[in-house]
């Protein structure tokens, strides 16, 4: 079994009350109307003989889940629906669901930093080629890369990346997006930490992917390997471990559940998880409180990532932080937060469905008159930038650290 925690069985699937609460909130059901793609539908299947020998069609139904957590949030019996879904995936064939090779390739790249770094450099080289049409799909995808990480004396002053993870400063778990694909996020985080805490960030070289992609796919062995690697990378240090990615934050906080049958590692994982701090919460807790000033009359729509929205922890911190920006207006969609349809590996397998889910969120966002969409999840950032880019919408999409770095009040 892969999922966080103890092995789960079809018996728990049969505990479903069949009330339909999950159906009302499921983003996939809202765009497909298919009962078999809801938590209620999948839990019913887990309690049948089909679960013992899953067919390709059975596997495809379980692959079409975002693992957003909306169903768990409203389940009256508090069933661990995400864990049940991941456990089911752990028993599937290697090539389950649609576009399995694409999804497996991305997982492999995320788990191997050297390979990821080389691919990013190749992508940056391609992005500079004038032969690629400006409106081509490839050009839009390559535009998600924002260049090489900052180097030189200024960058060295704000961070300490080296063999001494016990060096003084704020421990920083960078995450794959900020470390390789969009290093401007990491640069902005370092700048803000230095400005308001007075210290540098410390980034142990041995840190890697948080392992969320491996866990979501049902690959327990890879998820555990990456968890151990990150726990060991920060073991020599003390104090909070800051991360600027909401998805990484949610998974890092759950590390202990990966080691339910290993008391020694579970204790280490619990100690590590207690140290993890999400960027917005870290900034809000600083004393004195950071102040910011918007360079213009921005209308900010905060897109609430599902990993934070349904975790019950630090949900209000991002909005509290954005409210400290003088001159900015916070706007909200009429119907409340929407899922963006990215869901990590989900979008790679089912891009058409992901786009349909995103269209609902995009339409609601544009109705607010927002000039900036701010979100702290790596997947959500990619989804919004790509989706708004295709639609040529005049709306910027920024990580909170990037937005706030542009709003630094020099008089604060």
JOGICOR-V673993 format. One record per backbone hydrogen bond with DSSP energy under -1.0 kcal/mol. NH is the residue of the N-H (numbers start at 1). CO is the residue of the C=O. E is the energy in kcal/mol with one decimal. If there is no record, write none. Layout:
nh=[NH:NH]
co=[CO:CO]
e=[E:E]
//
This chain:
nh=[5:12:14:15:16:24:26:30:32:33:37:38:42:43:44:45:46:48:51:52:59:60:61:62:63:64:65:73:75:78:81:84:85:86:87:88:89:90:91:92:103:104:105:106:107:108:109:110:111:112:116:117:118:119:120:121:122:123:124:125:126:127:128:129:132:136:140:141:142:143:144:145:146:156:157:160:167:170:172:173:179:180:181:182:185:187:188:189:190:191:192:193:194:195:196:197:201:202:203:207:215:216:217:218:219:220:223:224:225:226:227:228:229:230:231:232:233:234:237:241:242:243:246:249:250:251:252:253:254:255:257:258:259:262:266:267:268:269:270:271:272:273:274:275:277:279:282:283:284:285:286:292:293:294:298:300:301:303:308:309:310:320:321:322:323:324:325:326:328:329:331:336:346:347:349:350:354:355:356:357:358:359:360:361:362:363:364:365:366:367:368:369:371:372:373:374:375:381:382:383:384:385:386:387:388:389:390:391:393:395:396:398:403:404:405:406:412]
co=[257:9:10:12:13:20:22:26:28:29:34:35:38:39:40:41:42:45:48:49:55:56:57:58:59:60:63:69:71:75:79:80:81:82:83:84:85:86:88:89:99:100:101:102:103:104:105:106:107:109:112:113:114:115:116:117:118:119:120:121:122:123:124:126:129:133:136:137:138:139:141:142:181:152:153:201:164:200:202:242:175:176:176:177:182:183:184:185:186:187:188:189:190:191:192:193:158:170:160:204:211:212:213:215:214:218:219:220:221:222:223:224:225:226:227:228:229:230:234:275:171:277:376:245:246:247:248:249:251:252:254:255:256:259:262:263:264:265:266:267:268:269:270:272:241:243:278:279:280:281:283:324:407:326:296:329:372:374:305:305:306:316:317:318:319:321:322:292:325:298:300:333:343:342:345:346:350:351:352:353:354:355:356:357:358:359:360:361:362:363:365:366:299:299:396:301:398:377:378:379:380:381:382:383:384:385:386:387:388:393:371:373:399:400:401:402:409]
e=[-3.8:-1.1:-1.8:-1.0:-1.3:-1.3:-1.1:-1.9:-1.4:-2.8:-1.3:-1.8:-2.3:-2.8:-1.6:-1.7:-2.2:-1.7:-1.3:-1.2:-2.6:-2.1:-1.6:-1.4:-1.6:-1.1:-1.1:-1.9:-1.0:-1.4:-2.2:-2.3:-2.2:-2.5:-2.6:-2.0:-2.0:-1.7:-1.3:-1.7:-1.9:-2.5:-2.5:-2.0:-2.1:-2.3:-2.4:-2.6:-1.7:-1.3:-2.0:-2.7:-2.0:-2.2:-2.1:-2.0:-2.0:-2.5:-2.5:-1.9:-2.2:-2.4:-1.1:-1.6:-1.1:-1.4:-2.0:-2.1:-2.7:-1.6:-1.5:-1.8:-1.8:-2.1:-1.8:-2.0:-1.7:-2.7:-2.8:-3.4:-1.7:-2.2:-1.1:-3.9:-2.1:-2.4:-2.3:-2.2:-2.6:-2.2:-2.3:-2.5:-2.6:-2.3:-2.4:-2.5:-1.8:-2.8:-1.7:-1.3:-2.5:-2.8:-1.6:-1.1:-2.6:-1.2:-2.1:-2.7:-2.0:-2.3:-1.9:-2.5:-2.1:-2.1:-2.5:-2.5:-1.7:-1.3:-1.4:-2.6:-3.0:-2.2:-2.1:-2.4:-2.5:-1.9:-3.2:-2.0:-1.2:-1.2:-1.4:-2.0:-1.4:-1.6:-2.7:-2.0:-1.5:-2.9:-2.7:-2.1:-2.2:-2.9:-1.9:-1.3:-2.8:-1.6:-2.5:-2.3:-2.5:-1.9:-1.0:-1.7:-3.5:-3.0:-2.0:-3.2:-2.9:-2.3:-1.1:-2.9:-2.2:-2.3:-2.4:-2.3:-2.0:-1.4:-1.8:-2.8:-1.4:-3.0:-3.1:-1.5:-2.1:-1.6:-1.4:-2.5:-2.3:-2.4:-1.7:-2.1:-2.5:-2.3:-1.0:-1.4:-3.3:-2.5:-1.9:-2.1:-2.7:-1.5:-1.1:-1.3:-2.4:-1.9:-3.1:-2.5:-1.7:-2.5:-2.0:-2.4:-2.8:-2.5:-2.4:-2.8:-2.5:-1.6:-2.2:-1.3:-2.2:-2.1:-2.2:-2.6:-2.4:-2.8:-2.1:-1.3:-2.0]
//
